[in-house]
Amino acid sequence: MTAEEVFAGKLVDRKSKFFAHLYTIDNLEEDIEQIQKIHNKKYKKAAHHCYAALINNQEDSRNDGEVGSPGRVLLELLEEYKLDGYMIMVSRIFGGIKLGQGGVARAFRNTGRGVIEAYMENQKK
């Protein structure tokens, strides 16, 4: 695996827990597969593992059955911050309160943005 985790963070929204991890990647398909295995093992209680990856003008995203198109939301963040060669994976553990499509999209966006901005701030040091 050529992927390397560079930052991680967590957000809690109405009892649902969102765990975000930002990775550098070299190979789209191989790295996505390996990172999915890591998250499936690490967050066994997670109902959804959504991601977006962007490398050399290739992109991939996955909603994993979640509402609100979180894969697209995460991909938009990678594009906004010009993070080519990166993947962001967010695993959600459902807290029992439905967030609705807008709430889910907002939670994934806030979690992803938080991790990306913390990573970028950490790079300045």
Disulfide bonds with the S-S distance in Angstrom:
none
